[in-house]
């Protein structure tokens, strides 16, 4: 039900199917369905109008980043779709940042790089996630393209969740944590040098690393 709304199979203002229809389609009791609708209403995705039915909220988009983050946790197969999107966005961001970054952009990226390196040297997962996301946001800002900056800012909740899931079992002294830091380092240095090809290559290597880890985790869950 969540996915049907988030993926806009039902648009804002649409009346959702009657309970008896959805209960049959989903293979659940109407009691279970009503509880699901109550939870969706609490999340601001639907509005329940007495005597009229249940409608998609007029402006559900404000919380869709949070909803997608929750879906990433519950539905592992969405990870590949998000990785494809990150690949498209981050490789291009790295390339453009290397070409366009101003001295101020490079200084901010250097600060973000120092903070993410320090974060992965200690065990606090939340500090690691915040620093990692801040590094990628600084990279997007360095593209000098406000669309990239706004897109990354809009998707922060989802990016936070994806990074959190990606590094869930990393420890500071592990080989994989060291590889992750090396990837950030290679990306930062390429942007500092203005080497667009190397920056794109470093970003691609980072996405490949995340994909490889995730595929291993999925195989372990199978």
C-alpha positions as CSV (number, residue, x, y, z in Angstrom):
1,X,0.0,0.0,0.0
2,X,2.9,2.3,0.9
3,X,4.6,1.6,-2.4
4,X,1.5,2.2,-4.4
5,X,1.2,5.7,-3.0
6,X,4.9,6.6,-3.0
7,X,5.3,5.3,-6.6
8,X,2.2,7.4,-7.5
9,X,0.0,4.6,-8.6
10,X,-2.5,6.6,-6.7
11,X,-2.2,10.4,-7.0
12,X,-2.9,13.1,-4.3
13,X,-6.6,13.4,-3.8
14,X,-7.5,10.0,-5.2
15,X,-10.0,7.9,-3.4
16,X,-8.5,4.6,-2.5
17,X,-10.4,1.3,-3.3
18,X,-13.0,0.2,-0.8
19,X,-11.6,-1.8,2.1
20,X,-13.3,-5.1,0.9
21,X,-11.6,-4.8,-2.5
22,X,-8.1,-4.1,-1.1
23,X,-8.5,-6.8,1.5
24,X,-9.2,-9.4,-1.2
25,X,-6.4,-8.1,-3.4
26,X,-3.8,-8.2,-0.6
27,X,-5.1,-11.4,0.9
28,X,-5.6,-10.0,4.4
29,X,-8.5,-9.5,6.7
30,X,-10.3,-6.1,6.9
31,X,-9.0,-5.8,10.5
32,X,-5.4,-6.0,9.3
33,X,-6.2,-3.6,6.4
34,X,-7.7,-1.0,8.7
35,X,-4.6,-1.1,11.0
36,X,-2.4,-0.5,7.9
37,X,-4.5,2.4,6.8
38,X,-4.3,3.9,10.3
39,X,-0.5,3.7,10.2
40,X,-0.5,5.3,6.7
41,X,-2.7,8.1,8.1
42,X,-0.2,8.7,11.0
43,X,2.6,9.0,8.4
44,X,0.6,11.7,6.6
45,X,0.2,9.6,3.4
46,X,-3.6,9.2,3.5
47,X,-6.6,10.9,5.0
48,X,-9.6,9.0,6.3
49,X,-12.9,10.8,5.9
50,X,-15.8,9.5,7.9
51,X,-18.5,8.3,5.5
52,X,-16.5,9.0,2.4
53,X,-13.6,6.6,2.5
54,X,-9.8,6.9,2.4
55,X,-8.0,9.4,0.2
56,X,-4.3,9.9,-0.8
57,X,-3.2,13.0,1.2
58,X,-3.2,16.2,-0.9
59,X,0.6,16.8,-0.3
60,X,2.1,13.4,0.6
61,X,5.5,14.4,-0.9
62,X,6.8,16.2,2.2
63,X,7.4,12.9,4.0
64,X,8.1,10.6,1.1
65,X,11.8,10.7,1.8
66,X,11.1,9.2,5.2
67,X,8.7,6.7,3.7
68,X,11.3,5.6,1.1
69,X,13.9,5.2,3.9
70,X,11.5,2.9,5.8
71,X,10.9,0.9,2.6
72,X,14.6,0.5,2.1
73,X,14.8,-1.1,5.5
74,X,11.9,-3.5,4.9
75,X,12.3,-4.4,1.2
76,X,16.0,-5.2,0.4
77,X,15.3,-5.5,-3.3
78,X,14.8,-1.8,-3.5
79,X,18.5,-1.4,-2.7
80,X,19.6,-2.1,-6.3
81,X,17.2,0.5,-7.7
82,X,18.6,3.1,-5.2
83,X,22.2,2.1,-6.1
84,X,21.5,2.6,-9.8
85,X,20.2,6.1,-9.0
86,X,23.2,6.9,-6.7
87,X,25.5,5.7,-9.5
88,X,23.9,8.0,-12.0
89,X,24.0,11.0,-9.6
90,X,27.3,10.6,-7.8
91,X,29.5,9.7,-10.8
92,X,28.3,12.7,-12.7
93,X,28.6,14.9,-9.5
94,X,32.2,13.8,-9.1
95,X,33.0,14.6,-12.7
96,X,31.4,18.1,-12.7
97,X,32.9,18.9,-9.2
98,X,36.4,18.2,-10.5
99,X,35.8,20.5,-13.5
100,X,33.9,23.4,-11.8
101,X,34.8,23.5,-8.1
102,X,35.9,26.9,-6.8
103,X,38.6,27.4,-4.2
104,X,35.9,27.8,-1.6
105,X,34.2,24.5,-2.8
106,X,37.5,22.7,-2.5
107,X,38.1,24.0,1.0
108,X,34.7,22.9,2.1
109,X,35.2,19.5,0.5
110,X,38.6,19.2,2.2
111,X,36.9,19.9,5.6
112,X,34.2,17.3,4.8
113,X,36.9,14.8,3.8
114,X,38.8,15.4,7.1
115,X,35.6,14.9,9.1
116,X,34.5,11.7,7.3
117,X,38.1,10.2,7.7
118,X,37.9,11.0,11.5
119,X,34.4,9.6,11.7
120,X,35.4,6.2,10.3
121,X,38.3,6.0,12.8
122,X,35.9,5.7,15.6
123,X,32.9,3.4,16.2
124,X,29.9,5.7,16.5
125,X,27.7,4.8,13.6
126,X,25.6,8.0,13.6
127,X,28.7,10.2,13.4
128,X,29.9,8.1,10.5
129,X,26.6,8.4,8.6
130,X,26.3,12.1,9.2
131,X,29.9,12.7,8.0
132,X,29.6,10.4,5.0
133,X,26.4,12.2,3.9
134,X,27.9,15.6,4.5
135,X,30.9,14.6,2.2
136,X,28.5,13.7,-0.6
137,X,26.5,16.8,-0.1
138,X,29.7,19.0,-0.3
139,X,30.5,17.1,-3.5
140,X,27.1,17.9,-5.0
141,X,27.5,21.6,-4.0
142,X,30.9,21.7,-5.8
143,X,29.2,20.9,-9.1
144,X,28.0,24.5,-9.2
145,X,24.7,23.1,-10.5
146,X,21.9,24.0,-8.1
147,X,19.7,21.2,-9.3
148,X,22.2,18.6,-8.1
149,X,22.6,20.4,-4.7
150,X,18.8,20.6,-4.3
151,X,18.3,17.0,-5.3
152,X,20.8,15.7,-2.8
153,X,19.3,18.0,-0.1
154,X,15.8,16.8,-0.8
155,X,16.9,13.1,-0.6
156,X,18.9,13.5,2.6
157,X,16.6,11.2,4.7
158,X,16.9,8.5,2.0
159,X,20.7,9.0,1.6
160,X,21.1,8.8,5.4
161,X,19.2,5.5,5.5
162,X,21.1,4.0,2.6
163,X,24.5,4.9,4.0
164,X,23.5,3.5,7.4
165,X,22.4,0.2,5.8
166,X,25.6,0.1,3.6
167,X,28.0,0.4,6.6
168,X,25.9,-1.5,9.2
169,X,28.6,-4.1,10.0
170,X,31.8,-2.0,9.4
171,X,34.3,-1.7,12.2
172,X,37.0,1.0,12.3
173,X,39.9,-1.4,12.0
174,X,38.4,-3.6,9.3
175,X,39.8,-3.9,5.8
176,X,36.5,-2.8,4.3
177,X,36.5,0.4,6.4
178,X,40.0,1.1,5.2
179,X,38.8,0.6,1.6
180,X,35.9,3.0,2.1
181,X,38.3,5.7,3.4
182,X,40.6,5.1,0.5
183,X,37.7,5.6,-1.9
184,X,36.7,8.9,-0.2
185,X,40.4,9.9,-0.3
186,X,40.8,9.1,-4.1
187,X,37.6,11.1,-4.9
188,X,38.6,14.1,-2.8
189,X,42.1,14.2,-4.3
190,X,40.8,13.9,-7.9
191,X,38.5,16.9,-7.3
192,X,41.3,18.8,-5.7
193,X,43.5,18.2,-8.8
194,X,40.6,19.0,-11.2
195,X,40.9,15.5,-12.8
196,X,37.3,14.8,-13.9
197,X,38.1,11.3,-15.3
198,X,39.8,10.2,-12.1
199,X,36.9,11.7,-10.0
200,X,34.3,9.8,-12.0
201,X,36.3,6.6,-11.8
202,X,36.7,7.0,-8.0
203,X,32.9,7.6,-7.6
204,X,32.2,4.5,-9.7
205,X,34.6,2.4,-7.6
206,X,32.8,3.5,-4.5
207,X,29.4,2.5,-5.9
208,X,30.8,-0.8,-7.0
209,X,32.1,-1.4,-3.5
210,X,28.7,-0.6,-1.9
211,X,27.0,-2.9,-4.5
212,X,29.4,-5.8,-3.8
213,X,28.8,-5.5,0.0
214,X,25.1,-5.4,-0.5
215,X,25.0,-8.4,-2.8
216,X,27.0,-10.4,-0.2
217,X,24.5,-9.5,2.5
218,X,21.6,-10.5,0.3
219,X,23.3,-13.8,-0.4
220,X,23.7,-14.4,3.3
221,X,20.0,-13.7,3.9
222,X,18.9,-16.1,1.1
